[in-house]
Amino acid sequence: DLNNKAILYSSLIELAVLVAQISFVGGLLYWFLKKRDIFPTYFTAYAVSLFGANLLLLGTYAVVGLDNYVPGAVSTMVKVVFQSCIYGMVWISYIRRSENVQRYFTVPYMTEGRDS
């Protein structure tokens, strides 16, 4: 019965992580389309949180022993963690160093009727 509860809680953690990632992507898309100066910072936070969430899921799967129920789940999650790490390293360095990104997203948000 304890294993069933552990699997249930790991499923709930996975669900919460997926809902948070979907919300993060929605915010990322919003700031991208608004061309706001916050986008590079927000993207960096997204990439770091993606890595952290995958690491959390890997730890959860390892503690629960999900491999006993779903063979290869932990080894697949290890690959996902490394993929999200590489993804973050590549895209964060591009977002932070690209002159095109800096030109496109450096103008702070201005409200209508506001001078300067």
Stockholm file with secondary structure:
# STOCKHOLM 1.0

chainA/1-116         DLNNKAILYSSLIELAVLVAQISFVGGLLYWFLKKRDIFPTYFTAYAVSLFGANLLLLGTYAVVGLDNYVPGAVSTMVKVVFQSCIYGMVWISYIRRSENVQRYFTVPYMTEGRDS
#=GR chainA/1-116 SS CHHHHHHHHHHHHHHHHHHHHHHHHHHHHHHHHTTCTTHHHHHHHHHHHHHHHHHHHHHHHHHHTGGGTSTTHHHHHHHHHHHHHHHHHHHHHHHHHCHHHHHHHCSCCCCTTCCC
#=GC SS_cons         CHHHHHHHHHHHHHHHHHHHHHHHHHHHHHHHHTTCTTHHHHHHHHHHHHHHHHHHHHHHHHHHTGGGTSTTHHHHHHHHHHHHHHHHHHHHHHHHHCHHHHHHHCSCCCCTTCCC
//
